[in-house]
Amino acid sequence: MELFKHLIYEYKKGSRDLALYTCNKSEQNTLTEVLQKMKIQYHITNIDSQKINIYFGSSPCLKILRGFSSKNLDKLTPYEDFILGIMLGYSRNEQYNRVLSKITPPKTCW
């Protein structure tokens, strides 16, 4: 719960546009009540029968997230994975390298 509170703090302070919190389904009602009280938009995806991902943050980020080809993180396209990482505030350089490792480099004439 401390991490969840810290992610809310960072979002409210503007240091992140989107946050991701993974938890047990049993925590869902408590966590969504907190987000609703704070008027923070969120989106929930199921991981398995016992765990969920709660994304919360800015409306444009959540709209982009909802448009992804899959709800499963391991099935996102390399570019969706890249966009998600950037929205979550991960290192841009690490995201560049991550997406490049997943795609076949185009043929160039350089």
Number of C-alpha atoms within 10 A of each C-alpha: 10 7 9 15 12 11 20 21 13 14 18 14 10 11 11 19 20 27 20 17 15 16 17 14 15 11 13 15 10 9 16 18 11 13 16 11 8 11 10 16 15 18 15 17 15 15 16 11 8 10 16 19 21 19 20 24 25 17 14 11 18 18 11 13 19 14 10 18 12 13 16 13 15 9 12 15 16 17 16 19 19 21 18 21 18 19 20 18 15 13 10 13 9 13 20 13 11 16 17 14 11 12 11 8 8 6 6 5 4 3
